Amino acid sequence: MKGEFKSGEVIVIRYEGPKGGPGMREMLAATSLLSGMSMDKEVALITDGRFSGGTRGAAIGHVSPEAAEKGPIAALRDG
């Protein structure tokens, strides 16, 4: 993430589920980055990857079916 987002937006990270990752990577780096930028209460994160107990802010993970299985998260686009 390059910081090309603003308050009220939603970041979607796809293809990180068990099949797409492969292995379902942990998304702590993304939520930590948002927290470090003081954006964890301003920007939401949705992913088919997983989160640990250290996640902060508006974060939805484990979206299923995942993008690699042609789940709805695969159809999301900017805009």
C-alpha positions, -999 to 999 in steps of 0.1 A, spaced: 0 0 0 14 33 -10 -9 55 10 -31 63 -20 -63 62 0 -82 86 21 -106 86 50 -138 68 44 -124 44 18 -122 7 19 -91 -13 9 -98 -47 -6 -70 -73 -6 -80 -104 -27 -64 -137 -36 -50 -143 -1 -73 -171 9 -62 -208 13 -62 -215 -24 -53 -180 -38 -25 -172 -13 -18 -201 -13 -19 -209 24 -40 -179 37 -13 -154 46 -18 -133 78 -28 -97 71 -12 -81 101 12 -61 80 -17 -43 62 -35 -34 94 -3 -24 112 5 0 83 -30 16 86 -25 18 124 9 33 121 -5 60 97 -33 67 123 -58 56 96 -71 24 113 -103 42 124 -106 60 91 -101 33 65 -116 -2 64 -99 -34 51 -117 -64 36 -98 -95 26 -101 -132 20 -69 -136 40 -68 -140 77 -62 -118 108 -45 -126 141 -56 -112 174 -34 -82 169 -56 -66 143 -69 -31 149 -96 -10 132 -123 -19 108 -111 -52 93 -131 -80 78 -112 -112 69 -117 -148 60 -142 -137 33 -156 -168 17 -158 -180 -10 -124 -165 -16 -115 -147 -48 -96 -177 -62 -129 -197 -60 -146 -169 -80 -163 -156 -48 -180 -121 -48 -148 -105 -35 -132 -112 -69 -158 -90 -86 -151 -59 -66 -136 -29 -85 -124 6 -78 -151 32 -79 
